[in-house]
Amino acid sequence: MTDIGFIGLGIMGTPMARHLQDAGHELYTSKFFIEPKQELIDNGLKIVESPKALAERTDIIILMLPDTPEVKDVLFGENGVVFGLKPGKLVIDMSSISPIDTKEFAKKIRETGSEYIDAPVSGGEVGAKNATLSIMAGGEQSAFDRALPLFKLLGKNITLVGDCGDGQVTKVANQIIVALTIEAISEALVLASKAGADPARVREALMGGFASSRILELHGERMIKRTFDPGFRISLHQKDLNLALQSAKTLGVSLPNTASTQELFNSCAANGDSGLDHSGLVKALERIANHQVA
C-alpha cells in the first residue's frame, strides 16, 4: 500500500479519496486548502501543515483543484509541493486546468527528479462516487504505469493520450462536447415544451433513437424535474470553456458554437445561477423563450 497525499477534497475529491482509502492506502492532506469531510478523517485521513510537508511525507501527491491558479499556488507557492519533492516521487494533477500552464508545471516538477502526470477526469460527481470516471492522462509511460493501479480504483475508461498537457487538451475537447450537447438538449426540450408536448415523454422517445446519449438521460431528466443541485457547477464549465476559447485563440482555431454556449452560461451566471449544475443552462433559453420546461 502507498502513502498518498491528496489536496482538493471537494465534491469530486472526497469520493475519490474514499475509494483510495477503501483499497487500503494511507491518505494525507494539507491544511492549506479545503476542510476535509469527517468521513475521511474517521477512515484514517491524516492532516499535515502544508503542501511541502505533504510532499515530504508521501510518495504520490494527487491534486483535484478548481482551476490553474490554485494548482500553481499549491505546487509552487509558499511551502508548496515542489519544496518537499525529491527524486522518485510522483505528482498527479487530476484538476481541469490550462494545457499550456500544465506543460510548464510538469517541466518544473521533473527538474526535481520527480514524475508528473496530468490526468483530468470526466463523469462528474456520479462518476466519482461510483468509481466510473473517464481519466485522460498525459505523461511518460513509466509514470502512467505507476499511477495506473490508483486510476483503476477511480475510473473505468483510462487512457494515456500522450505527454504532459495532452490529458488537459483531451479534457477541454470533452467539455466542448458536453457543453454543446447540454445546449442542444436544452433547445429541444424548450421547443417541445412550449409547443405543448410533454417534455418527459419527448425525452423518453428520444432515448430510443439516434439522439440518445448519457447527457440526455441524466441532464434531460434534471431539466424536466428541476433538480439543479450541482454535480458539476456552471461556474466550472465556464472555466473549462474559457480554457477552450483561449487555446483556440492561441492556435488560430474557430469555435463558434463553443463561444455561443459560453454566452448562455454567462447569462446564467449574470442571473445568479453560476452555482447550479451545468444542466441549468436550460434556464438561459427558458428566459429567452419566456417558458419553463415542465
C-alpha positions in Angstrom: 0.0 0.0 0.0 1.1 3.5 -0.8 1.2 6.7 1.3 -0.8 9.2 -0.8 -1.2 12.9 -0.4 -4.5 14.3 -1.7 -5.2 18.1 -1.9 -8.6 19.2 -3.1 -11.2 17.2 -1.1 -14.4 18.8 -2.6 -17.4 17.4 -4.5 -15.1 15.2 -6.7 -12.1 14.8 -4.4 -13.9 13.4 -1.4 -15.4 10.2 -3.0 -12.1 9.7 -5.0 -10.1 9.8 -1.8 -12.5 7.5 -0.1 -12.0 4.9 -2.8 -8.3 5.0 -2.3 -8.8 4.6 1.5 -11.1 1.7 1.0 -8.4 0.0 -1.1 -6.0 0.2 1.9 -3.9 3.3 1.0 -2.8 5.7 3.7 -4.1 9.2 2.9 -2.8 12.6 3.9 -4.0 16.1 3.2 -2.8 19.6 3.9 -4.4 22.4 6.0 -3.6 24.6 3.0 -6.8 24.2 1.1 -10.3 22.7 1.7 -11.5 21.3 5.0 -11.9 17.5 4.7 -15.2 15.7 5.3 -15.5 13.9 8.7 -16.0 10.6 6.9 -12.4 10.8 5.6 -11.0 11.7 9.0 -12.9 8.8 10.6 -11.5 6.5 8.0 -7.9 7.5 8.9 -7.1 10.6 6.9 -4.1 12.4 8.4 -3.7 16.2 8.1 -0.3 17.9 7.8 0.6 21.6 7.9 1.4 22.4 4.3 1.8 21.0 0.8 5.5 20.9 1.3 5.1 18.7 4.4 2.6 16.6 2.4 5.2 16.0 -0.3 7.9 15.2 2.2 5.6 12.6 3.9 4.1 10.8 0.9 5.3 9.0 -2.3 2.4 10.2 -4.6 0.7 13.5 -4.5 -2.8 13.9 -6.1 -4.3 17.3 -6.8 -8.1 17.8 -7.5 -8.4 21.6 -7.5 -10.8 24.1 -9.2 -8.5 26.0 -11.6 -5.0 26.8 -12.8 -4.2 29.4 -10.1 -5.0 27.1 -7.3 -2.8 24.3 -8.8 0.1 26.8 -9.3 -0.2 28.0 -5.7 -0.3 24.5 -4.2 2.7 23.4 -6.3 4.9 26.5 -6.3 3.6 28.9 -3.7 5.0 29.4 -0.2 5.6 25.9 1.3 4.4 24.4 -1.9 4.6 20.8 -3.0 7.8 21.4 -5.1 9.8 22.3 -2.0 9.1 18.8 -0.5 9.9 16.7 -3.5 12.8 14.5 -4.2 13.7 12.0 -7.0 11.3 9.2 -7.3 8.1 11.0 -6.2 5.1 11.3 -8.4 2.7 14.3 -8.8 -0.7 13.6 -10.4 -2.8 16.6 -11.2 -6.4 15.5 -11.8 -7.7 19.0 -11.9 -9.0 20.5 -15.2 -6.6 23.4 -16.0 -4.7 25.1 -18.8 -2.8 22.7 -21.1 -0.2 25.4 -21.7 0.5 26.0 -18.0 0.4 22.2 -17.4 3.4 21.8 -19.6 5.3 24.4 -17.6 4.3 22.8 -14.3 5.5 19.4 -15.5 8.8 20.8 -16.6 9.5 22.3 -13.1 8.4 19.2 -11.3 10.5 17.0 -13.5 13.6 19.2 -12.7 13.3 17.9 -9.1 13.7 14.3 -10.3 10.0 13.6 -9.6 7.5 12.5 -12.2 4.4 14.4 -13.3 1.1 13.3 -14.9 -1.9 15.5 -15.8 -5.0 13.3 -15.5 -8.2 15.3 -15.7 -11.4 13.3 -15.4 -14.9 13.2 -16.8 -18.0 11.7 -15.2 -18.9 14.3 -12.6 -19.9 13.6 -9.0 -21.8 10.4 -10.0 -18.7 9.0 -11.7 -16.5 9.9 -8.7 -18.9 8.2 -6.3 -19.2 5.1 -8.5 -15.5 4.9 -9.4 -16.5 5.1 -13.1 -14.6 8.2 -14.1 -13.0 8.6 -17.5 -9.4 9.5 -17.0 -7.4 11.3 -19.7 -3.7 11.2 -18.9 -0.6 12.9 -20.2 2.9 12.0 -19.1 5.7 9.4 -19.5 4.7 5.8 -19.9 6.7 4.9 -16.8 4.8 7.4 -14.7 1.5 6.3 -16.1 2.2 2.7 -15.4 3.0 3.6 -11.8 -0.3 5.6 -11.4 -2.5 3.0 -13.2 -3.3 0.9 -10.2 -4.7 4.0 -8.5 -6.5 5.2 -11.6 -8.3 1.8 -11.7 -9.7 2.4 -8.2 -11.2 5.7 -9.5 -12.4 5.1 -13.1 -13.1 2.7 -15.9 -12.0 4.3 -19.1 -8.3 5.2 -18.6 -6.2 6.4 -21.5 -2.7 7.7 -21.8 -3.2 10.2 -24.6 0.4 11.5 -24.8 2.9 13.6 -22.9 2.1 16.2 -20.2 -0.5 18.6 -21.3 -2.2 16.2 -23.7 -4.6 15.0 -21.0 -5.7 18.6 -20.4 -6.3 19.1 -24.1 -8.4 16.0 -24.2 -10.5 17.3 -21.2 -11.0 20.6 -23.0 -12.3 18.7 -26.0 -14.6 16.7 -23.7 -16.0 19.8 -22.2 -16.8 21.3 -25.6 -18.8 18.2 -26.5 -20.6 18.1 -23.1 -21.5 21.8 -23.2 -22.8 21.8 -26.7 -24.8 18.6 -26.1 -26.4 20.2 -23.0 -27.2 23.2 -25.1 -28.8 21.1 -27.8 -30.9 19.2 -25.4 -32.0 22.4 -23.7 -33.1 23.8 -27.1 -35.0 20.7 -27.9 -36.9 20.5 -24.6 -37.7 24.2 -24.5 -39.1 23.9 -28.0 -41.1 20.7 -27.4 -42.5 22.0 -24.1 -43.6 25.4 -25.5 -45.2 23.6 -28.4 -47.4 21.8 -25.9 -45.7 18.4 -25.8 -44.9 16.6 -22.6 -41.1 17.0 -22.3 -40.8 13.8 -20.2 -42.3 11.8 -23.0 -40.4 13.6 -25.6 -37.2 12.7 -23.7 -38.3 9.1 -23.4 -38.9 8.9 -27.1 -35.6 10.4 -28.0 -33.8 8.0 -25.7 -34.8 5.2 -28.1 -33.3 6.9 -31.2 -30.1 8.2 -32.6 -30.3 11.3 -30.4 -29.9 9.1 -27.3 -27.0 10.0 -25.0 -25.9 9.8 -21.4 -26.3 13.5 -21.2 -29.9 13.3 -22.5 -30.5 10.5 -20.0 -29.1 12.4 -16.9 -29.3 16.1 -17.7 -32.5 15.9 -19.7 -34.1 14.4 -16.6 -32.6 17.2 -14.4 -34.1 19.9 -16.7 -37.6 18.3 -16.5 -37.5 17.6 -12.8 -35.8 20.9 -12.0 -33.1 19.2 -10.0 -30.2 21.6 -10.5 -28.2 20.7 -7.3 -24.6 20.7 -8.6 -22.9 17.6 -9.8 -20.7 20.0 -11.9 -21.3 23.7 -11.5 -22.0 26.1 -14.3 -19.0 28.2 -13.0 -16.6 25.3 -13.5 -17.9 24.7 -17.0 -17.5 28.4 -17.8 -13.9 28.0 -16.7 -13.4 24.9 -19.0 -14.9 26.7 -22.0 -12.7 29.7 -21.3 -9.7 27.3 -21.5 -11.0 26.0 -24.8 -11.5 29.5 -26.2 -8.1 30.7 -25.0 -6.4 27.7 -26.6 -8.4 28.2 -29.8 -7.2 31.8 -30.0 -3.6 30.8 -29.5 -3.9 28.1 -32.1 -5.9 30.1 -34.6 -8.9 27.8 -34.4 -12.6 29.0 -34.7 -15.0 27.6 -32.1 -18.2 29.5 -32.9 -20.7 27.1 -31.1 -18.4 26.9 -28.1 -18.4 30.7 -27.9 -22.2 30.9 -28.2 -22.7 28.3 -25.5 -20.3 30.1 -23.2 -22.6 33.2 -23.7 -25.5 31.2 -22.4 -23.5 30.1 -19.4 -22.6 33.8 -18.9 -26.3 34.7 -18.9 -26.9 32.1 -16.2 -24.1 33.5 -14.1 -25.5 37.0 -14.6 -28.8 35.8 -13.2 -27.3 34.3 -10.1 -27.2 30.7 -11.4 -23.4 30.0 -11.5 -23.7 27.6 -8.6 -26.2 25.4 -10.3 -25.5 22.2 -12.1 -24.4 22.8 -15.7 -27.7 21.3 -16.9 -29.1 24.6 -15.5 -28.0 26.1 -18.9 -31.6 25.4 -19.9 -32.7 28.4 -17.8 -31.0 30.8 -20.1 -33.0 29.5 -23.0 -36.2 29.5 -20.9 -35.7 33.2 -20.1 -35.4 33.9 -23.8 -38.5 31.9 -24.6 -40.4 33.1 -21.6 -41.3 29.5 -20.9 -40.1 26.9 -18.4 -39.7 23.3 -19.3 -42.2 21.4 -17.2 
